[in-house]
Amino acid sequence: MTTPHATPRATTEGTVYTVTGGDWDEVVESAVKSDDERIIVNMGPQHPSTHGVLRLILEIDGETVTEARCGIGYLHTGIEKNLEFRNWTQGTTFVTRMDYLTPFFNETAYCLGVEKLLGIEDQIPDRATVLRVLLMELNRLSSHLVCIATGGMELGATTIMIYGFRDRELVLDLFELFTGLRMNHAFVRPGGLAQDLPPGAVDQLREFIKTMKKNLPEYDKLATGNPIFKARMQDVGYLDLTGCMALGATGPVLRSAGLPHDLRKTDPYCGYETYDFEVPTADTCDSYGRFLIRLEEMRQSLRIIEQCIERLEPGPVMVADKKIAWPAQLALGPDGLGNSLDHIRNIMGTSMEALIHHFKLVTEGFRVPAGQTYTAVESPKGELGVHVVSDGGTRPYRVHFRDPSFTNLQAMAAMCEGGQVADVIVAVASIDPVMGGVDR
Amino acid sequence: MTENPNANGDERNGNAVPAPRDTGGEVIRVRKGMFGANNGGDTSGYGGLIRTVTLPGAASRPYGGWFDEVADELEGALEEQDLLPANAIEKTVVDRDELTFHIAREHLVQVARTLRDDPALRFELCTGVSGVHFPGDKGRELHAVYHLRSLTHGRIIRLEVSAPDSDPHIPSLVQVYPTNDWHEREAYDFFGLIFDGHPALTRIMMPDDWQGFPQRKDYPLGGIAVEYKGAQIPAPDQRRSYS
């Protein structure tokens, strides 16, 4: 009998069942009849537990995964190619959309690369650098919160999902206050930031830190010692240090194997060497260790944010060089945030040179001396590297992102093969891949 | 200055224009004119302007900092393996505080293995490969760029390998750095670089039956013209660009 939930279809590869509902009877029945023990399960690309459009191809024998492969590319948007057709400043608008959970890391890594090519690293105002660190650490919090929340949900722990998204919302509220947008900010620009913090931002930030200090221990109470949580996560997704090094895994995956490698310490950028924080590690090499590391990193991020607030001195947030700084003075109008009317009146009405300059910089952009550079930042997922090549033009010649999710996802097979089907979900969640970053 | 009466005449003829600074690097492009006005007659007055674009050229010793130490160790280690360093390392570039070794493609695997295994070098982590397409760099159109990080010594270097469009083969580094598996598939997918010895070199981002290599410079971006407030705005790759 055919059910509408699992219709069989004969192909050259054998019978293919498309399972859409909860009725597995026919699949089980025919699997019993079949003399071939091997079943290939195609999970995704539309599956709620694979973090976006990730396709997992699992060869299973009973409940054991014998082979696991990833199919990616479903979210490829050609961002690297698109960058080559826009000017350098417009690039931030694209890169912020790659790993959409870590927009500030994408923007900062890209801008650090462009600034290095321009040779203006020393001219970036202190306030801009401190604010970049502040935004990145807030972003680390929101990214880890999503990881813990969705990871919990995939175990069936919906409470931890609600908690995680509740706290992430607080971070996104801050982002909205600072940049005008909850995601996809394009706020970090080559040379500094799009604009300064609005009035009252620091007070809100202090309030947020107070709330987070109250909320973070709740995750410990809910999950850290929870026997079900531990039973599902311990020894699952095992990848030791040798495996991490061979597969190029970085971030919490590498640190769960005991190596305290964090670019903020080993290859500091944005003045991270002057901040006081610790790099947590675990020696369990498993999903549970990665969970504990993420929790601790959130506490350390709060510490860094507190230090950032102390260092915030009034000052410019964009380089003084008017040949690079985007000539915008934003103001809130009746139709939202836009160029200040006073500024436009000044440009259009008082100075022909200012008008020409504004026009040239906005339509043509600035030129970047020919050469190439590699800059890397420690994103919540690992080493986010940017290889920027310039041919001396007003547009990037080539920008390549080494996204940590892309590299870490390769470790999926090593983590899952030989384990249970149900553990695949936990292992993939512990890598924390974001397909926007994987596929770009 | 009256002793050289021809100077002004020369300037008018364009002969006294200072020659473009030759850094000895690869010429990747010759830029003509200005403002991207290359269709129709030249009304800008800059139509005769010709400039060559070169990447930073080879550096000479001392490179500075730990760069010399890495270069010495690498050369020494290659000599021990009876490989003449001059044959493997085409040139060494130091630019913007970054060290780049241009490696002859036939020696790439041996150099990478040496960089990984030699105790004084120990570049354990490869951050993948990035392809770059220079259609103007004749005979060296396709570049594969590797960044190697040493966690032991806290260093990072760059290896650059080139291949012509007509023979886009580069040996695979998957044996040395298994992490390059997906990275090489990506570079193959977008640039058509064929990594010899890769276990399964297939497309990774684009559909399996895709034709062409999208990140090459001669591959169009695509897109359609859109109407905005009554005007037709051409697709991004059809808009005027500043040369």
Interface residues (C-beta under 8 A of the other chain):
Chain A: I72 G73 H76 G78 E80 K81 N82 E84 F85 R86 K116 L117 G119 M245 A246 L247 G248 A249 T250 L259 H261 T266 D267 E364 G365 A370 G371 Q372 T373 Y374 A376 E383 G385 H387 V389 D391 G392 G393 T394 R395 Y397 R398 H400 R402 F406 T407 L409 Q410 D439 R440
Chain B: I28 R29 R31 V53 T54 L55 P56 D95 R96 E98 T100 E124 L125 C126 T127 G128 S130 G131 V132 H133 V145 H147 R149 L151 G154 I156 R158 Y177 P178 T179 N180 D181 W182 H183 E186 F190 R203 I204 M205 M206 P207 P214 Q215 L221 P236 D237 R239 S241 Y242 S243
